[in-house]
Amino acid sequence: MKTVTIDFTNNVLKIMAKKYADTREFEGLRKENLASFFPEKKFMEDYNSYTWDFDADIFIVNQDKRKVISETGDIRYFPELIIPMPNLSRKYKDFMNIVMTV
């Protein structure tokens, strides 16, 4: 599993990988830093919460301001749009290099 969720409204970064899982607040990460990882510019401008699923090669737009915190403390987001992004898995290392700097 290699997914990254970024909630720009609440400044939350959630990373789920095979040997790594982390949820934390961030400062300084801007959507513009990730522009090449959006399927279209309109998603970057019109929404604030996203999930990139690098295993399934899909980009998910999450519903803004709708999240659930489970009993275990995990944050879960509700998908609004699911968009195929062929070859997204090839960009995983580049993506992680950007988000791990925050």
VONULUM-701454 format. One line per 3 residues: their letters; for each residue z, y, x of N, C-alpha, C. Coordinates in pm, 1 decimal, decimal comma. Layout:
A = Z Y X Z Y X Z Y X; ...
! end
This chain:
MKT = 0,0 -117,6 83,8 0,0 0,0 0,0 0,0 124,1 88,5; -96,8 210,3 65,8 -103,1 337,8 137,0 -133,8 446,8 35,6; -28,4 511,6 -13,6 -46,0 621,9 -106,9 35,4 741,7 -61,4
VTI = -18,3 858,8 -88,8 52,0 982,7 -60,0 42,8 1069,6 -184,7; 158,6 1115,7 -230,8 164,4 1207,6 -344,4 216,9 1340,8 -293,7; 148,7 1447,0 -332,2 193,1 1581,3 -296,9 202,5 1663,0 -424,5
DFT = 320,9 1717,2 -447,3 349,0 1802,2 -562,5 370,2 1943,5 -508,6; 267,8 2027,2 -519,9 275,4 2162,6 -466,3 363,3 2253,3 -551,3; 386,5 2219,1 -676,7 473,9 2299,4 -762,8 618,7 2289,8 -715,0
NNV = 661,9 2168,9 -682,9 800,6 2145,2 -642,1 817,4 2121,2 -492,3; 708,7 2135,2 -415,9 710,5 2113,7 -271,0 764,9 1976,0 -233,1; 712,9 1872,1 -299,4 756,6 1735,0 -273,6 641,4 1655,4 -212,6
LKI = 672,1 1584,6 -104,9 577,5 1496,9 -36,7 633,9 1355,4 -44,4; 555,9 1262,5 -99,8 599,7 1123,2 -113,9 496,4 1034,3 -46,1; 541,9 958,4 52,9 453,8 869,6 128,2 499,8 726,0 107,4
MAK = 406,5 640,5 70,0 434,4 497,6 53,7 330,7 422,5 137,7; 379,0 350,6 237,9 290,9 271,3 322,6 356,1 135,3 346,1; 283,6 47,9 412,0 331,5 -89,5 430,6 469,3 -95,1 497,1
KYA = 488,8 -18,6 601,1 616,1 -22,2 674,1 688,9 112,0 670,6; 650,4 199,4 578,7 709,8 333,3 577,0 712,5 386,4 434,5; 825,4 442,2 396,0 837,3 507,0 265,2 928,7 627,5 282,4
DTR = 885,8 740,9 229,7 965,0 862,2 243,8 930,2 958,8 131,8; 1031,5 1027,4 82,1 1012,5 1135,9 -13,2 1093,5 1252,7 39,0; 1026,8 1367,4 53,7 1097,9 1482,9 108,0 1034,0 1612,4 61,1
EFE = 1109,4 1718,9 77,0 1056,5 1851,5 48,7 979,2 1899,4 170,7; 885,0 1987,7 147,4 806,6 2040,2 258,2 790,1 2190,5 244,3; 762,4 2252,4 355,6 726,0 2393,5 360,3 606,0 2406,2 451,3
GLR = 520,1 2496,9 421,5 409,0 2524,8 511,3 281,5 2447,0 486,1; 286,8 2339,7 410,1 164,0 2265,4 379,6 91,2 2337,6 267,6; -34,4 2367,0 291,4 -114,8 2436,4 191,1 -231,0 2347,6 149,9
KEN = -274,8 2367,0 28,4 -387,8 2287,4 -21,7 -510,0 2302,7 68,0; -526,7 2420,9 122,5 -643,3 2447,3 206,8 -647,0 2356,2 329,4; -528,0 2314,1 377,6 -522,5 2222,1 491,4 -584,9 2087,1 457,2
LAS = -587,3 2054,8 328,6 -635,8 1924,2 282,5 -768,4 1934,3 206,6; -836,6 2045,0 219,8 -958,5 2069,8 141,4 -1061,1 1957,4 150,9; -1075,6 1896,6 266,1 -1176,8 1791,3 281,9 -1136,4 1660,8 212,6
FFP = -1014,4 1653,4 161,3 -966,5 1532,6 94,1 -968,2 1545,5 -58,3; -1021,8 1655,5 -108,5 -1038,7 1673,7 -252,4 -1183,3 1641,5 -288,4; -1204,9 1567,9 -399,7 -1342,8 1533,5 -435,9 -1425,0 1655,4 -475,2
EKK = -1360,3 1756,1 -533,1 -1426,9 1880,7 -571,0 -1326,6 1994,4 -558,0; -1376,6 2112,7 -528,3 -1290,6 2229,3 -508,6 -1211,3 2264,5 -634,8; -1268,1 2237,4 -752,8 -1200,6 2274,1 -877,8 -1065,8 2203,7 -892,4
FME = -1053,2 2082,1 -839,8 -925,2 2011,6 -848,8 -820,0 2080,5 -763,1; -861,5 2132,4 -651,7 -770,2 2202,2 -562,5 -721,8 2332,4 -626,5; -807,3 2396,7 -702,9 -773,9 2526,1 -761,7 -700,2 2514,9 -894,8
DYN = -731,3 2412,2 -974,1 -681,4 2405,1 -1111,5 -555,5 2321,6 -1130,8; -514,8 2244,7 -1031,4 -400,1 2154,3 -1045,9 -307,3 2168,1 -925,5; -187,0 2111,1 -938,3 -88,4 2126,2 -831,4 -22,3 1996,3 -786,3
SYT = -54,9 1884,0 -847,5 8,7 1757,7 -811,7 -97,9 1648,8 -800,2; -95,9 1579,0 -686,5 -202,4 1483,8 -655,8 -147,7 1357,8 -590,8; -221,1 1248,7 -607,5 -193,4 1126,1 -534,2 -324,6 1075,9 -474,6
WDF = -318,3 1042,1 -346,9 -432,1 979,9 -279,8 -395,1 834,2 -258,2; -472,6 743,4 -314,5 -450,7 600,0 -295,6 -558,3 551,2 -199,8; -519,4 533,2 -75,1 -615,2 499,2 29,5 -659,1 353,9 23,7
DAD = -581,2 267,5 -37,4 -621,3 127,5 -52,0 -727,2 110,8 -160,4; -711,1 182,8 -269,2 -803,3 170,6 -382,8 -917,5 271,7 -376,6; -916,0 360,6 -277,3 -1018,0 465,9 -264,4 -1025,8 551,0 -390,9
IFI = -909,3 596,2 -438,3 -907,8 683,9 -555,6 -820,1 805,8 -530,4; -855,4 911,1 -599,0 -782,7 1037,9 -599,0 -729,1 1057,1 -740,0; -601,2 1088,0 -750,9 -537,7 1103,1 -882,0 -483,8 1243,9 -896,5
VNQ = -517,6 1307,0 -1007,4 -456,2 1434,6 -1043,1 -340,6 1401,1 -1135,5; -221,3 1441,2 -1096,0 -102,5 1414,7 -1176,5 -77,8 1528,6 -1274,3; -12,8 1496,8 -1384,0 22,5 1599,2 -1481,0 124,6 1692,6 -1417,9
DKR = 95,4 1821,2 -1421,5 188,5 1919,2 -1367,5 318,4 1917,5 -1445,8; 425,5 1927,9 -1373,4 559,9 1939,3 -1430,8 601,7 1819,6 -1514,2; 536,7 1704,2 -1494,5 579,5 1580,9 -1563,1 605,8 1475,9 -1459,2
KVI = 730,5 1451,2 -1438,3 769,1 1347,4 -1345,0 897,2 1283,9 -1396,2; 922,4 1164,5 -1350,9 1042,0 1091,0 -1390,5 1114,1 1049,9 -1263,2; 1243,9 1066,2 -1263,4 1324,5 1016,7 -1152,7 1395,7 892,4 -1203,6
SET = 1364,7 779,7 -1143,0 1419,7 651,4 -1188,3 1565,9 637,9 -1146,9; 1628,2 531,7 -1193,2 1768,1 505,1 -1158,5 1787,7 489,1 -1008,3; 1685,1 442,6 -939,3 1694,1 425,3 -794,6 1665,9 554,2 -718,9
GDI = 1632,0 659,9 -791,6 1603,8 788,7 -728,8 1458,3 811,1 -696,1; 1372,6 712,5 -725,6 1229,7 728,8 -700,7 1170,0 829,7 -797,2; 1080,9 911,4 -745,2 1008,1 1006,6 -829,1 876,1 942,0 -867,7
RYF = 843,8 945,3 -995,4 716,8 890,3 -1044,5 642,9 997,9 -1121,6; 515,4 1006,3 -1096,1 430,8 1106,5 -1160,4 338,4 1040,3 -1261,5; 294,9 1117,4 -1360,0 204,3 1068,2 -1463,3 62,2 1111,4 -1429,0
PEL = -30,4 1016,3 -1416,4 -168,5 1053,6 -1386,1 -236,1 1123,8 -1504,3; -315,8 1221,5 -1471,8 -396,6 1290,4 -1572,5 -543,9 1254,3 -1555,8; -590,0 1250,3 -1432,7 -728,5 1214,0 -1401,2 -728,5 1116,4 -1284,0
IIP = -814,6 1016,6 -1290,8 -831,1 922,2 -1180,7 -978,1 926,7 -1139,8; -1001,5 962,4 -1014,0 -1137,4 984,9 -966,9 -1166,1 893,9 -847,0; -1271,2 814,1 -853,6 -1307,3 731,0 -737,2 -1349,5 819,4 -619,7
MPN = -1304,9 783,2 -501,6 -1345,6 853,0 -378,4 -1387,5 748,3 -276,1; -1514,2 707,5 -280,0 -1560,7 606,5 -185,2 -1529,7 646,9 -41,0; -1486,1 549,6 36,2 -1455,8 567,7 178,6 -1331,9 651,8 207,5
LSR = -1249,3 675,8 107,4 -1125,1 750,1 130,4 -1037,9 677,8 232,6; -1038,2 546,6 229,1 -954,1 468,5 320,0 -985,2 496,7 467,0; -1104,9 536,0 495,2 -1144,6 567,4 633,2 -1080,5 696,4 683,9
KYK = -1032,3 778,6 591,6 -976,3 908,5 628,1 -823,8 907,9 635,4; -762,8 790,7 621,0 -616,7 781,9 614,5 -548,4 842,6 736,9; -592,8 807,9 854,7 -528,3 859,2 976,4 -541,8 1009,6 987,5
DFM = -657,9 1062,8 954,3 -676,7 1208,2 957,6 -583,7 1277,8 858,7; -572,5 1220,0 740,2 -485,2 1275,8 636,7 -339,6 1274,8 683,9; -295,9 1161,4 736,5 -157,6 1149,7 782,6 -126,1 1243,3 897,7
NIV = -222,9 1267,5 984,4 -201,9 1361,9 1093,5 -170,5 1500,9 1040,0; -229,4 1536,6 928,3 -204,2 1669,0 868,3 -68,0 1670,3 800,6; -39,3 1572,3 712,8 84,8 1579,1 635,2 208,6 1550,6 719,0
MTV = 197,0 1478,2 826,8 315,0 1448,6 907,9 355,9 1565,2 997,2; 277,2 1669,1 999,6 314,4 1787,0 1078,9 405,0 1882,2 1003,1; 429,3 1855,0 874,0 517,0 1943,9 795,3 658,2 1892,0 795,0
! end
